[in-house]
Every structure is written in C-alpha cells, then in structure tokens.
C-alpha cells in the first residue's frame, strides 16, 4: 500500500515539473547596478610638466687667506649660520706683530717728514739771506717729497697688516647651512689672498632661501612655452607649481626666471630654471621635484575620475548609460590630471551619464541599473589649495 502512494506522488511531481521550470525561466535577471555621473565642468589652464632638481643659489668653499695655526672653531657641522657669524680663528699673533711693525714704520715716516719740513724751512730762510745755495733748497725739497711718499708707503703697509689680521677671523659671507669642517683645532692652515698657492679648504657653505629648481625642456615643450610666454606674458607665464617626490599635491610655488640661450645638441633639450622660496629651510639642494608650468589661461573642460577612462589599444573610452539603461561606449580625447581628475578634451557631452563606478559590470550593449554619484575636484592636488 505504501509503495503505491509513493509511486502516485512521483507521477504527480513529473506531471507538474515542466510548468515549474518554465516559471523559473520566466523570472527576469535584474540589471547590475552602476554608479553614474555627468562629467564635471571646470575652467582649467593648460600646463606642461617636468622633473627638476634643487640647487643652491650661492655656494662657496671657505678657504683661508692667511696661513697659520687654527685655534678656534665656532660652529657645529650642518648648522645654519648667518651672514657675518664667526666660523674659524687662525692664530693672530704673528699678524699682530706685523701690524705693530707697520705702525712703527709709519711713526718713523711721520718723524722724517717733520724733520724734512724743518730742514726745508731753514734752507729757504738761508737762501733768502744768501747764506745757502739754490741747490741746497732743491735738495731739501726732494727730501721732503721723499719723506711724504714714505708716509704713504707706511700707511699702505699698515692697511695690509690690518687686512691680514682681519683674515685671521673667517666669517660667513652669507646666511646658509655649513657643511662638515675639513680641519681641526691645531691644524696648520695654508692661506693666500691671491690663491696662487694651494690653500686649505676649511668648509663649504650653501644658501637655502631661496633655491633654484633646475630642469630641462624638450624642443617641442620649449616651442610651446615660448609661444605662450610671448603671447601672454605676466605672472601666468612665469608661475611654476611644485610637488616633492613624496607629495601628491602641488602646493609649492616658484617663478620661472631663466631659460638658456641654446639647445643642447646631444640631448635636444634646453636648460631652464625657477626660483623657489624656502623660508622654513625645509628644501635642500640636490632634492628632486615635479613641477608644472601654466602655458595657457583657463578654458572650460570636462573632468572625470581617471578610473572611469578605459584604455582600448591606442584609444580611450568611457562607458555611458543611455536613457533606457543601455551601456554605450564613447571614444574620448584625454589630457593631463587636474585636481585628481582626468581632463577630457573631446568626445563627451554635458548631459552624458558616465559610469564612474562598477565598470566591471558594464558590458557595451547590456542593461544596467544607474545610480547617481558625484565627482569631486581636489583643489589641493591641483596646486590651488
């Protein structure tokens, strides 16, 4: 009896199974969701980008101009020193003796002038009384002139000795960061004001504020920049935006103030330079940085997230959603990144709904469920924050 019931249930199931399969097949598969947005419209200027390296405007090797024993060092390696700060002292005693000798020679010359004046006055008086000859007067006059010349020579020797004594104290010629000292207290220093003989290197000093940012332009970039600078002039053509190697934004600014007068034949590039303020002394010579130079005034463009642009061999595509939910690709022409977004120069309309998230679910010609999203412009990443 039980076996008969089971067979009856199986028969009923087979009778209704095809209808249930048809009902399951008739249930529609929902279209996958994607996030869409109209392209962001914004006026941005045109820029070209380069890689540059910072260098010091002033760099000097501190060398002794007088010789002697080093007796004092007044800085720590790597310290910021200011113009006029005392850095090194060379034993001044030999030069103090030389100055004393020169001053004594000047006193002697002054005494000889006084004697020559008296002798000339007496000779002239005797000549008027005809007790002396004109030859004697001429001789006393020559002696007076020679003694006056000796005074000038003695004064020059005093100034020379004073200069040597001054050079015993080596001071910073400008404000900057000093490098490691190359000598120690007690070292015998070789020095020469004329630098004819080898002199001892004491240390190096570089300026830090402002700095130069050196970079090279290709010939095509040089032509573009030159045409735009000639057409525009003013701050726009000279403003440079700068970002360091570990920075995503271009928050620093400089001024393009030099382009070389010839292209390098071997590389086809031309050297250029910007001046960058460095009041906090954070930047250092030798650092690399990215820079952008504005070459055209702001013009309206469309902006999209870079991830919304799909590379297709040599073309760039964006996926748009038609009013009926169908995915339609569009070929676009792209530009640089601005504010974290990709510039779209052509191929889009203001009302196009572009897929900005969920591209993996967007197959051209298929249906999707669009959900509104938003595109945000990062002013800090564009050097405007």
Secondary structure by P-SEA (a helix, b strand, c coil): caaaaaaaaaaaaaaaaaaaaaaaaacccccbbbbbbccbbbbbbbbbbbbbbbbbcbbbbbbbcccccccccccccccccccccccccccaaaaaaaaaaaaaaaaaaaaaaaaaaaaaaaaaaaaaaccccaaaaaaaaaaaaaaaaaaaaaaaaaaaaaaaaaaccccccccccccccccccccbbbbbcccccbbbbcbbbbbccbbbbbbcccaaaaaaaaaaaaacccccccbbbbbccccccccbbbbbccccccccccccbbbbbbbbbcccccccccccbbbbbbccccccccccccccccccccbbbbbbbcccbbbbbbbbbbbcccccbbbbcccccccccccccccccccccbbbbbbbbbbbbcccccccc
